[in-house]
Amino acid sequence: AFGVIADIQYADAEDGYNFDGYQRRYYRQSLHLLWDAVETWAAEKPLLAFVLQLGDIIDGLNARSGESEGALAQVLAVLGQLQVPVHHTWGNHEFYNFSRARLVHTGLNSRPAGAMAGPPAEDCQAYHFSPTARFRIVVLDAYDLSIVGREPDSPRYWESLQLLREKNPNDNLNSPAGLEEPRFVEFNGGFSQAQLHWFNEVLKFSDENQEKVVVMGHLPIHPDASNRVCLAWNYEDALSVIHSHQCVVCFLAGHLHDGGYCLDSHGVHHLTLEGVIETPPESNAFGTIYVYEDKMVLKGRGRISDRVMHF
């Protein structure tokens, strides 16, 4: 079994609202909800093997108040109560608080050292691991192509800015207003060709070894498990890699705080987790996924529904 949680977005700040001004955000409360999750997971040992944290662990508000390091230390201290590894994927709020160069030296860098860890580019945070025989987790870096977290003088920044400007003529690049493809906004990102090539090779290996694979990334990659805004820029490319193999059973994402789910035409489950940050204090938003030979069973808590995912 493994734990799943997304979009904690902790900040020591009064409640606020999302960008559209209609969804309440419980910045302080999110740390209490994380404590509840950790206590529940701790009681699920020895079955619980690891936890997947799907990005946006602290809110961008921390950068404005100079609290980024302190807020991160607080959430990592809570997760540190667990006696199992926690694997992190990076979202836009990580990059509002830290540069990539800094993130590598924080507790959010869960990428293992070694040849199998990631793709050719050193600053891409994708990696994979096998917690048990014939089962593999692939962690994707959905902001590999992005202008957030990239140094403005880097080639990847300019490549990403050019792509964004082609698709988004708005003065405010965070605005999807009037766009034919509203996912092309600054708070999203995508996958470089180098990462996609590496991803394809990993799945080829898993096919050959008859493994089942769960993939995770901060951004959803299927339109039916997301709204039109919150998708990865080149989600179709990631999907086509997955669909050219037999091994992937599930794609886990965050970012869209309302959550989403679909079973796609190739039998892959796309599960977008509800965000902790917009979860009222009397509820919660986390889950435990139990893995069997032919299915995964999600035991959801609070806003996250129970689900059986056959494969």
N, C-alpha and C positions, 0 to 999 in steps of 0.2 A: 504494500500500500504506500501511497505517497500523498502529501498535502499539497493543496493549491490555494493561492491567494493572489489578488491583483489590486493595484491602484490604492494603496494605503494612504499615500499623499499626506503624511503627518506634518503638521506645523503647530507650534505653540501659538495659536491665533484664534480669535473669535470666529464663530461660524460665518461662512460667506455663501456665495452662489456661483454656479458655473458661468461660462462665458455668455450664455443666452439669458442668464438672470432668473431662471425658473427652478433649477435643481439646487437644493440646499447642500452645502458641503460642511461636514463636521470635522474640522481640522484637528482639534485636541482629542475628540472622542475616538478617532481612528486608532490611537495608540492603545486605548482600553480594549477596543475590539480585537486588536492584534494579540493582546494578552489572553483574551478568551480563547482565541484560535490556538495559541501555543499551549495553553492548559489542556485543551481538548486533544490536541495531537500528542502531547506528552503521555496522556492516558491510553493512547492507542499503540504504544510500544508493546511487544517487540515487532508487530506487523509493519509499523511505519518505518520506511527505509530512508526517505529524504523528503524535502519540501521544495516545491517550485514557486518562486516569487516572480510574478509576471510583469514587474516594472512599475515605475512611478511610486517608489517606496516613500519618498518625502516630497512635499509640494514645492513648487517654484517660489512661493511666498518666502521661503527661508532665505533665498538668495538676496531678496530685497531687505530683509532685516538682519543680514549677516549671521544667520543661525544655521547655515547649511551643515557645517561639520558637527555641531551639537545635536541637531535633529537626527542626522544619520547615526550618530553614536547611540542615541536613545532607542531607535528602532532596532538597530543591530544587537543592542544589549538584550532586548526582549527575545528576539529570534535566537540569541545565544544561549537561552535557557534550554533549548532543545538539544537532545543528545544525538541528533542526526544532521547530515549535511543540508545546507540550504543553497539551492542553485538560483542565481539571479539573472534575469534578462534586463536590459537597459531600455527605459522609455524616455519620452521627451522631458519629463520633469527631472530625471537624473542630469540631463544636459543643461537645464536651466540653472542647476546648482553647481555643477562641476564640469571641467573640461574632460575629454577622454583621457588625457595624460594623467589627470588627478584620479579619475575613477579606477584606473588600473591599480592604484596604490591604496584603495579602500577595501573594506570588507565586502563591497559589491562585486569585486572581481573573483568570481567563483570558477573561472576557467582554469583547468588543471594544466600544469606544465607537461610538456611531452609532445612527440611528433604527431600524435593523433588528435591533438587538442583543437586545432582550428585551421582556417584557410591560409593561403599564402600571405595575405596582408597582415602585418604585425598588429595593426590597430583595429582589426575586426574582431569583435567579441563573440564570434560563433564558436561552438565546440560541441562535443558529444561524449556520452559515457554510457556504459552498460552496467546497470545495477545488479543484473542477474542474467543467467544464460538465456539467449534468444530474445532479449528485450533491450531496446536502446532508446535513450533520450537524446534528441538533437536540440540544442539551444541556438536560435538564429539571432542575428544582429539586425533588427529592422530599421536601424538608423545609420547603417553603413553608408548609404546614400542619404545625405541630409545636410542642412545648413546649421542645425543646432548641434552643438558639441564638436564641431569641426573648426579648426583655426582658419580665419578668413584668407590666409595666404596659402592654404593647402590646395592641391589639385582637386581633391575630392569635394571640397567646398564649392569650387567654381563649377565643377561638373554638375553638382546638385542644384546650384543656383540657376544655372542655365536651363536645366530641365524644368525647374519650378517656374521660372519667368516665361518659358514657352507656353505653359499651361495655365498660368495665373497672372493676368494683367493688372490685378488689383494693387493699389498703393500699399494696402495692408496685406502682406502675404499670408497672414493667419486667417484671412477672410475667404470663405468659399462662395461669397455672394456672386451670383450670375455665372458661375463656372459650369461648363458642360460636364467636367469631371471634378467634382468638388473635393476629392481626396487630395488634390494637389495644393496643399497648404503647408505652411512652415512647421506646424506641430506634428506633421507626419514625416515619414522617410521611406526608404526602400532598400533593396538588396543589390549590391554590386554584382557585376558579371563574375568576378573572381569568387565571391561567396556562393553564387548559384552553381558554379562549376564544382566547387568543393562539396556543396550539399548533394549534388548529383552523384558524386563519387562515394560519399558516405552511404547513400541509399542503395547504390549498386552493391556495395559490400554487404549491406543488410539483406538485400534480396538473395545474394549468393549463399548467405549463412542462415537463411530462413528465419530471420528475426522479425519481431513486431516492433514498430517504431512510433514513438510519440514525439511530435515536434512542438516546440514552444517559441513564441516571439511576442513582443509587446503589441504589435499591430495585427488585427485580423487580416486574413487573406482570402476570405470568401464573402461575396456580397450578401449572401443569405444568412450570414452570421454576424452582420454588421449593418450600420447605416451607410450611406454613400460617402460620407465625409471621413469616417475613421479608418478606412482601408489603407494598407500599404500602397505606396505609389505604383509599384510594378507587381501588384499582387498576382496578376495572371502568370508572370514568369515563375514565381514560386510554386503556384498551383500546377503549372505544366511540368515542373521537375517532379513534384509529388506524384502526379498522375502517370508519369512514365515508369513508375515502379509499383511493385505489389505490396511493399512492406509497411507503408504508413497507415496507421489506424486512426490517429487523432491529431488535430492541430489545436493547441491551447493558446489563447490570446487574452489580452486585457484591453485597456485604452478606452473602450466604449463602456461607460459606467453602468449603462442599463443592461448590459449583457446581451448574449445572442447564441443561437445554436442552429446548425443544420447538418443533415447527412447528405453529402454531395453525390453526384452521379457516379463516382468511382468508389463509393462505400466508405469514404473518409468522414469521420465525425469532426465538425468544427465547433469548438466550445469556447465562447467568449465570456469570460467571468465577470459578473457584476462587481463594481468597484466598492471597496471598503469606504472610501471617502464620502460617498453619497448615501451611506447606510445609516438610518436613524439609530440612536443609542440603544434602543430596546431590541434591536435586531442584530444581524451580523452578515458577513459575506465571505465565506471560505468553505472549503470542502476537503474530503478525503476520497481518493480514487483507489479502489481495490482492483487489482489486476488478476484475471483468471486466464486460462488457456484460450478461451474463445470470446471473452468479453471484458469490459471494464465497467465497474459499478461506482458511480459517483454518489457519495453520501453528502448532500449539500447541507449547509447550515444557514439559517436566516433567509436572505434573499436568493440564495443559490438552491435550485431545485435538485432533488434526487433524479438520477438518470441512469439507464442501463444502455451501454454502447457495445453492441455486438460487432464482432469482426470475424 
